[in-house]
Amino acid sequence: MVATSLRPTSRSWTSISFSSTLYLHPVLDLLLAEVPPHCHAELRLGLQEALVNAAKHGNELDPNKLVLVHFTVVRHQYWWIISDQGSGFVTPGRCSASPKKLPQADCECGRGLYILYQIFDRVYWNAKGTALRLCKSVSDRSQTPVH
């Protein structure tokens, strides 16, 4: 089950929450509803990675624990804050210190975290490691039609 807040008339944060599950299709559809179509594939991959991390690694797929997502749009910047009810984790220093470099074999940064740093312009973790703030700047251009 997905719970959502109603969108107020002013640009504000919208919230959704759902029980820890890996069935994320309807959640991703909600989170991408206002994103320009030319960005959907890339952002869907990044958001799916973040949501899977929260549900699987954070909440250990416990259906009694929720994943909470706040999202908003501010001047072509799309923001998501994803939090879980897990015990948290220590974010890997090497991955966050050099997010655009391909991870080495001995890197503490896993594939999922690497994807997040490649897709989003900003990736921030709270001190406890239970909340992730993501931002993607997107131009308002629509895709150029194919002739």
C-alpha positions in Angstrom: 0.0 0.0 0.0 1.2 3.5 -0.9 0.1 6.5 1.1 0.5 10.0 -0.3 -0.2 13.5 0.8 -2.2 15.8 -1.4 -0.2 18.3 -3.3 -0.9 21.8 -2.0 -1.4 24.7 -4.5 2.0 26.3 -3.7 5.2 24.5 -4.5 5.9 22.5 -1.5 7.1 19.0 -0.6 4.8 16.1 -1.3 5.2 12.9 0.7 4.6 9.3 0.1 5.2 6.3 2.3 5.1 2.5 1.6 5.8 -0.7 3.4 9.2 -2.2 2.7 8.8 -4.0 -0.6 10.6 -4.4 -3.9 7.5 -3.9 -5.9 8.3 -0.3 -6.8 6.6 0.3 -10.1 3.6 2.4 -8.7 5.9 4.4 -6.4 8.4 5.2 -9.2 5.5 6.3 -11.4 4.4 8.8 -8.7 7.9 10.1 -8.2 8.5 10.7 -11.9 5.0 12.2 -12.7 6.4 15.7 -13.0 9.8 14.9 -14.5 10.2 15.6 -18.3 9.8 12.3 -20.2 13.4 12.5 -21.7 14.8 12.0 -18.2 12.5 9.2 -17.0 14.7 6.2 -17.8 17.8 7.6 -16.1 16.0 8.9 -13.0 13.9 5.8 -12.8 17.1 3.7 -12.5 18.5 6.0 -9.8 15.4 6.3 -7.8 14.8 2.5 -8.0 18.3 2.0 -6.7 17.8 4.4 -3.8 14.4 2.8 -2.9 15.7 -0.7 -3.0 18.5 0.3 -0.7 16.1 1.8 1.8 13.6 -1.2 1.7 16.1 -4.0 1.4 19.2 -2.9 3.2 17.7 -0.2 5.5 14.5 -1.9 6.6 15.6 -5.5 5.8 12.3 -5.9 3.8 10.4 -5.8 7.1 6.7 -5.1 6.0 6.1 -3.3 9.4 8.8 -0.7 8.5 8.1 2.2 6.1 10.1 3.9 3.5 9.2 7.6 3.4 9.8 9.8 0.4 9.5 13.6 0.2 9.8 15.2 -3.2 9.5 18.6 -4.8 10.5 20.7 -7.8 12.3 24.0 -7.5 13.4 25.9 -10.6 14.1 22.8 -12.8 15.7 21.0 -9.8 14.0 17.8 -8.8 14.6 16.8 -5.2 13.9 13.6 -3.4 14.5 12.7 0.3 14.3 9.0 0.9 14.4 7.7 4.5 14.0 4.3 6.1 13.5 3.0 9.6 16.6 0.9 9.7 19.6 1.2 12.0 21.6 3.2 9.4 25.0 2.7 7.9 28.3 4.6 7.5 28.5 6.1 4.1 31.7 5.0 2.3 34.2 7.9 2.3 36.0 7.0 -0.9 32.9 6.8 -2.9 31.5 10.1 -1.7 34.9 11.8 -1.9 35.3 11.0 -5.6 31.8 10.2 -6.9 32.5 10.5 -10.6 35.4 8.1 -10.7 34.8 4.5 -11.7 35.0 2.4 -8.4 38.1 0.3 -8.1 37.9 -3.4 -7.0 38.8 -2.5 -3.4 36.4 0.5 -3.3 33.9 0.4 -0.5 31.3 1.9 -2.8 28.9 -0.7 -4.2 27.2 -0.7 -7.6 24.0 0.9 -6.2 25.8 3.8 -4.6 28.0 4.3 -7.7 24.8 4.5 -9.8 23.4 7.2 -7.5 26.5 9.3 -7.8 26.5 9.0 -11.6 22.8 9.9 -12.1 22.2 12.6 -9.6 23.9 16.0 -9.4 23.8 16.0 -5.6 23.8 13.1 -3.2 23.7 13.8 0.5 23.3 11.3 3.5 22.2 12.2 7.0 24.7 11.5 9.8 22.9 8.3 10.8 22.8 6.9 7.3 19.0 6.5 7.3 18.1 9.4 4.9 19.3 10.2 1.5 18.7 13.5 -0.3 19.0 13.5 -4.1 18.9 16.3 -6.6 18.8 16.4 -10.4 18.8 19.6 -12.4 16.8 19.1 -15.6 16.4 21.6 -18.4 12.9 22.3 -19.5 13.6 21.3 -23.1 11.5 18.6 -24.6 13.0 16.0 -26.7 13.7 17.0 -30.2 11.2 15.3 -32.5 12.6 12.7 -34.9 12.0 13.7 -38.6 
